[in-house]
């Protein structure tokens, strides 16, 4: 693109620089000047985006202006200054390169010096993308788009031809941040930790399901904090209490001294792993998972009747009342569905803890709903890919998905408001153990 544009599309971009000189930043640019510039672009039939569009031209001018400022700082004198005629290092023309930006490909003129010592920062040597493009690619990948879909999106919307390998290289940048995030220190006390595992398909010789373990905590201030991600061993064949012991031990080693309650989906052997890590922690089985598993043993025509019979158990005011309702259920349905009775008997010790608390705590810890919304985002991201070539690729995809949660912060504020009554109840029910985490 040349500095002089066709007359029918001409927009005096230099006017923008002249009239806004001396301002303190972009916020101080004259709004009337911006409106006049946009009006002249419309009058001349100049598109906002695309090749030769207004945003493309502005991006070109701003980047080239910044590069001129960089070489001026490097040489120590302004353009056309007599200081450049003393035989020392000086400007040596320009080289043209095309960079991919958030408004599409932009051709820019990069200044050079005679010594070849100039190292631009805003568009470094061999750099073909501005940083905003990398963030865009990572954002699209985090929303579940495959490398092929990201490639097609960039070509369709921005007219940019970006290879799949380049897209993969861009998303690989998150791995360093993921390692730092995974090993960061944690809070000393959490009122509740929700844990769950999601199976993803990973090629390890052959494509097989591998569990990705997720631990989500609620902080003492009522904020959501995803503590980490762990890829389970393929030899385990699925989620296992033994690996959860490894995960919980790692969480403890990162500074977590006390957890008031841990909510899970009723995995056998998990309560022992929790007790081995934090002796005072109460393990609570998700009631929704327990109900869901109960229906697996029932005929569809009995679903409504069984749901009605089970409801008085998990809504009972006390553990004793729950036991009475359970015995009534056994009398009514035990002969027809002994497997459901056995299921509840085996889960009883981890089912009843929430019944000893006030309603504020009950409705929070009786299900794993807090982590299910995170799981839904993860499943949406991994489903599009079918399977992953290795464990690192799977973890990278899941990490990007959870890092893109709640970009506006609205969910964080809503979460905090929802947890305030429960945290007050935790303070009373656990004799100040929660307050110790706020010190």
C-alpha positions in Angstrom: 0.0 0.0 0.0 1.4 3.4 -0.9 1.2 6.5 1.2 -0.8 8.3 -1.5 -4.2 6.6 -1.9 -6.6 6.9 -4.9 -8.5 10.1 -4.9 -11.9 8.5 -4.5 -10.7 6.8 -1.3 -8.4 9.4 0.0 -8.5 10.1 3.7 -6.0 12.5 5.2 -4.6 10.3 8.0 -1.7 12.8 8.6 -4.4 15.2 9.8 -5.1 12.8 12.7 -1.5 12.9 13.8 -1.3 16.7 13.5 -4.4 17.6 15.3 -3.9 15.1 18.1 -0.3 16.1 18.8 0.4 17.1 22.4 -2.4 14.9 23.9 -1.8 12.6 26.7 -3.0 9.4 24.9 -5.7 7.9 22.8 -8.3 8.9 25.3 -7.5 12.5 24.6 -7.9 12.3 20.8 -10.5 14.9 19.6 -13.8 13.1 19.1 -14.8 15.6 16.4 -11.6 14.7 14.5 -12.4 11.0 14.7 -16.0 11.7 13.5 -14.7 13.8 10.6 -12.2 11.1 9.6 -14.9 8.4 9.6 -17.3 10.7 7.7 -14.7 11.4 5.0 -14.1 7.7 4.7 -17.8 7.0 4.2 -18.1 9.8 1.7 -15.3 8.4 -0.3 -16.7 4.9 -0.3 -13.9 3.6 1.8 -14.7 0.4 3.7 -14.0 0.1 7.4 -12.2 -3.3 7.1 -10.6 -5.4 4.4 -7.8 -4.6 2.0 -7.3 -0.8 1.8 -9.9 -0.2 4.4 -9.8 2.6 7.0 -8.7 0.4 9.9 -6.0 -1.2 7.7 -4.7 2.2 6.7 -4.7 3.4 10.3 -2.9 0.3 11.5 -0.3 0.8 8.8 0.3 4.4 9.7 0.4 3.8 13.5 2.8 0.9 13.2 5.1 2.7 10.8 5.0 5.8 13.0 6.1 3.7 16.0 8.9 2.1 14.0 10.2 5.5 13.0 10.2 6.5 16.6 12.1 3.3 17.5 14.8 4.0 14.9 15.1 7.6 15.9 15.8 6.5 19.5 18.3 3.9 18.2 20.2 6.4 16.1 19.8 9.4 18.4 18.6 11.9 15.8 15.4 12.7 13.9 14.8 11.9 10.2 16.5 14.4 7.9 18.6 15.7 10.8 22.1 16.9 9.8 23.5 14.7 12.5 23.1 11.7 10.2 25.6 13.1 7.7 28.8 12.7 9.7 29.6 9.3 8.3 28.3 7.3 11.3 25.4 4.9 11.4 22.3 6.4 9.6 19.0 5.5 8.0 19.2 3.2 5.0 15.8 3.2 3.4 13.0 0.7 4.2 12.1 -2.9 3.6 8.5 -4.0 3.0 6.9 -6.8 4.9 3.3 -8.0 5.5 2.1 -8.6 9.0 -1.1 -10.2 10.1 -3.1 -8.0 12.4 -6.6 -8.1 14.0 -7.9 -6.2 11.0 -6.3 -8.5 8.4 -2.9 -8.5 6.5 -1.2 -5.1 6.6 1.8 -4.2 4.4 4.3 -2.0 6.3 7.6 -0.3 5.5 10.2 -1.1 8.2 13.1 1.3 8.4 16.7 0.1 8.2 20.1 1.4 9.4 23.4 1.1 7.6 25.0 -1.0 10.3 22.1 -3.4 10.5 22.0 -3.0 14.2 18.4 -1.8 14.5 16.2 -4.3 16.3 12.6 -3.1 16.2 10.4 -4.0 19.1 6.8 -3.4 18.0 7.4 -5.7 14.9 10.5 -7.6 15.6 12.6 -9.2 12.8 11.0 -12.2 11.3 7.8 -11.4 13.2 4.8 -11.9 11.0 2.0 -11.3 13.4 1.1 -8.6 15.9 0.4 -9.8 19.4 -3.3 -9.3 19.2 -3.5 -12.1 16.5 -1.9 -14.6 18.9 -4.5 -13.7 21.5 -7.2 -14.1 19.0 -6.0 -17.6 17.9 -5.7 -18.7 21.5 -9.2 -17.4 22.3 -10.7 -19.2 19.3 -8.9 -22.4 20.3 -10.1 -22.1 23.9 -13.7 -21.9 22.6 -13.3 -25.4 21.1 -12.3 -24.6 17.5 -9.9 -27.0 15.9 -6.7 -25.7 14.1 -8.5 -26.3 10.8 -11.5 -24.2 12.0 -9.3 -21.4 13.3 -7.4 -21.4 9.9 -10.7 -21.2 8.0 -12.0 -18.4 10.3 -8.9 -16.3 9.8 -9.1 -16.8 6.0 -12.8 -16.0 5.8 -12.9 -13.0 8.2 -9.4 -11.5 7.8 -8.3 -12.8 4.4 -5.2 -14.2 6.1 -3.6 -17.5 5.1 -2.2 -19.0 8.3 -1.0 -22.6 8.4 -2.2 -25.1 10.9 1.4 -25.5 12.1 1.5 -21.8 12.9 -1.7 -21.9 14.8 -0.4 -24.9 16.8 2.8 -23.0 17.5 0.8 -20.0 18.7 -1.3 -22.1 21.1 1.9 -23.8 22.4 2.8 -20.5 24.0 0.3 -21.2 26.8 2.2 -24.3 27.9 4.8 -22.2 29.9 2.0 -20.3 31.6 0.2 -23.5 32.3 3.2 -25.0 34.1 3.5 -21.9 36.3 -0.2 -21.9 37.0 -0.2 -25.6 37.9 2.6 -25.1 40.5 1.4 -21.9 42.0 1.0 -21.7 45.9 -2.5 -22.2 47.1 -4.5 -20.8 50.1 -4.0 -22.4 53.5 -7.7 -23.1 54.0 -10.6 -23.8 51.6 -14.2 -24.3 52.8 -15.1 -26.7 49.9 -13.2 -28.5 47.2 -15.2 -30.1 44.3 -13.4 -32.8 42.4 -14.3 -34.7 39.2 -12.6 -36.4 36.3 -13.4 -36.1 32.6 -12.4 -38.8 30.1 -10.7 -37.6 26.9 -9.4 -39.7 24.0 -5.6 -39.7 23.7 -3.5 -41.6 21.3 -1.0 -43.6 23.3 0.0 -46.3 20.8 -3.8 -46.6 20.2 -6.6 -44.2 20.9 -8.0 -44.8 24.5 -9.9 -42.9 27.1 -7.8 -41.1 29.7 -9.1 -39.3 32.8 -8.3 -35.6 33.2 -8.7 -34.8 36.9 -10.1 -31.4 37.9 -10.1 -29.8 41.4 -12.2 -26.7 41.9 -12.1 -24.9 45.2 -14.2 -22.1 46.8 -12.0 -19.6 48.6 -12.7 -18.1 52.0 -13.9 -14.9 50.1 -16.3 -16.9 48.0 -14.4 -16.9 44.7 -14.0 -19.9 42.4 -10.4 -21.2 42.1 -9.5 -24.1 39.8 -6.5 -25.7 41.6 -5.1 -27.7 38.8 -5.4 -30.3 36.0 -3.9 -33.8 36.0 -3.8 -36.4 33.3 -4.4 -39.9 34.8 -2.4 -43.0 34.0 -3.7 -44.9 30.9 -3.0 -48.2 32.8 -5.6 -47.3 35.4 -8.4 -47.6 32.8 -10.4 -44.7 34.2 -10.9 -42.5 37.3 -9.3 -44.1 40.4 -9.0 -43.3 44.1 -5.3 -44.1 44.1 -4.6 -41.4 41.6 -6.9 -39.0 43.5 -4.6 -39.6 46.6 -1.7 -38.4 44.4 -3.7 -35.3 43.3 -4.8 -34.4 46.9 -1.3 -34.8 48.2 0.1 -32.5 45.6 -2.6 -29.9 46.5 -1.6 -30.2 50.2 2.1 -29.8 49.3 1.2 -26.5 47.6 0.1 -25.0 50.9 -3.4 -26.3 51.6 -3.4 -27.2 55.3 -7.2 -27.6 55.8 -10.3 -28.3 53.7 -13.6 -28.3 55.5 -15.6 -30.4 53.0 -14.7 -32.2 49.8 -17.6 -33.0 47.4 -17.2 -35.9 44.9 -19.3 -38.3 42.8 -19.1 -41.2 45.2 -15.9 -43.0 43.9 -15.1 -46.1 45.9 -12.0 -45.6 48.1 -11.9 -41.9 47.8 -13.0 -41.1 51.4 -9.9 -43.0 52.6 -7.7 -40.9 50.3 -9.3 -37.7 51.6 -8.8 -38.7 55.3 -5.2 -39.7 54.6 -4.6 -36.1 53.3 -6.7 -34.0 55.7 -7.8 -35.9 58.7 -10.7 -33.5 59.6 -12.1 -33.1 56.1 -15.7 -34.3 55.6 -16.3 -36.2 52.4 -19.7 -35.6 50.8 -21.2 -37.6 48.0 -23.1 -35.7 45.3 -26.8 -36.5 45.8 -27.5 -35.9 42.1 -25.0 -38.6 41.1 -26.5 -41.0 43.6 -30.0 -40.4 42.2 -28.7 -40.8 38.6 -27.0 -44.1 39.5 -30.2 -45.3 41.2 -32.2 -44.9 37.9 -29.8 -47.1 36.1 -31.2 -50.1 38.0 -34.9 -49.1 37.5 -37.3 -49.6 34.6 -38.3 -46.4 32.9 -41.9 -46.8 33.9 -40.9 -46.6 37.5 -38.7 -43.5 37.3 -41.3 -41.1 38.6 -42.4 -43.3 41.5 -38.8 -44.0 42.6 -37.9 -40.3 42.4 -40.9 -39.5 44.6 -39.9 -42.2 47.1 -36.3 -41.1 47.3 -37.0 -37.4 47.7 -38.0 -37.6 51.4 -34.6 -39.3 52.1 -32.3 -36.5 50.9 -34.6 -33.7 52.1 -35.0 -35.1 55.6 -34.3 -32.6 58.4 -31.9 -35.0 60.2 -29.9 -38.2 59.6 -32.3 -40.2 61.8 -35.3 -39.0 59.8 -33.5 -39.8 56.6 -32.9 -43.4 57.8 -36.6 -43.8 58.6 -37.5 -42.6 55.1 -34.9 -45.0 53.6 -36.4 -48.0 55.5 -39.8 -47.0 54.0 -38.2 -47.0 50.6 -36.7 -50.4 51.2 -40.1 -51.8 52.2 -41.7 -50.4 49.1 -39.0 -51.1 46.5 -36.4 -53.3 48.0 -37.8 -56.6 46.7 -38.1 -55.3 43.1 -34.9 -53.3 43.1 -32.4 -54.6 45.6 -29.5 -53.1 43.7 -30.8 -49.6 44.4 -31.0 -50.4 48.2 -27.4 -51.8 48.1 -26.2 -48.6 46.3 -27.6 -46.3 49.0 -26.4 -48.5 51.8 -22.8 -48.5 50.4 -22.9 -44.7 49.9 -24.7 -43.9 53.2 -21.7 -42.8 55.2 -20.7 -40.2 52.5 -24.3 -39.3 51.7 -25.5 -38.2 55.2 -22.9 -35.5 56.3 -24.7 -32.6 54.6 -27.9 -33.3 56.7 -26.3 -32.0 59.8 -25.9 -28.5 58.4 -28.2 -25.5 57.8 -30.0 -25.1 54.5 -27.3 -22.6 53.3 -24.7 -25.3 53.4 -26.9 -28.1 52.3 -27.9 -26.6 48.9 -24.3 -25.8 48.1 -22.6 -29.1 48.9 -25.3 -31.7 48.1 -24.3 -31.7 44.4 -21.2 -31.2 42.3 -23.1 -28.5 40.2 -20.3 -26.0 41.0 -17.8 -28.0 38.9 -20.3 -29.3 36.3 -20.4 -26.0 34.5 -16.6 -26.1 34.2 -16.9 -29.7 33.0 -19.4 -28.7 30.3 -17.0 -26.1 28.9 -14.2 -28.7 28.9 -16.3 -31.3 27.1 -17.3 -28.8 24.5 -13.7 -28.0 23.8 -12.5 -31.6 23.6 -15.5 -32.9 21.7 -14.5 -30.9 18.5 -11.1 -32.5 18.4 -12.1 -36.2 18.5 -8.8 -37.3 20.1 -5.5 -35.9 21.0 -2.0 -37.0 19.7 -0.6 -36.9 23.2 -1.2 -36.0 26.9 0.3 -32.5 26.5 -2.0 -31.6 23.7 -5.1 -32.7 25.8 -4.0 -30.8 28.8 -3.3 -27.7 26.7 -6.8 -27.8 25.3 -8.4 -28.2 28.7 -6.3 -25.5 30.2 -7.2 -23.0 27.5 -10.9 -23.8 27.9 -10.9 -23.1 31.7 -8.8 -20.0 31.3 -11.4 -18.6 28.9 -14.2 -19.0 31.5 -16.0 -15.8 32.5 -14.1 -13.2 30.4 -16.2 -10.3 31.7 -16.1 -11.2 35.4 -19.9 -11.3 35.7 -19.8 -14.9 36.7 -17.2 -14.2 39.4 -19.4 -11.5 41.0 -22.5 -13.7 40.8 -20.6 -16.7 42.3 -19.4 -14.5 45.3 -22.9 -13.3 46.0 -24.3 -16.9 45.9 -21.7 -18.1 48.3 -21.9 -15.4 51.0 -24.7 -17.1 53.1 -23.0 -20.4 52.9 -19.6 -19.0 54.1 -21.3 -17.4 57.1 -22.8 -20.8 58.0 -19.4 -22.5 57.5 -17.9 -20.0 60.0 -20.3 -21.0 62.6 -20.5 -24.8 61.9 -16.8 -25.3 61.8 -15.7 -23.4 64.9 -13.5 -20.8 63.3 -11.5 -23.1 61.0 -12.6 -21.0 58.1 -11.6 -17.7 59.8 -8.1 -19.1 60.1 -7.8 -19.0 56.3 -8.6 -15.3 56.2 -5.7 -14.3 58.4 
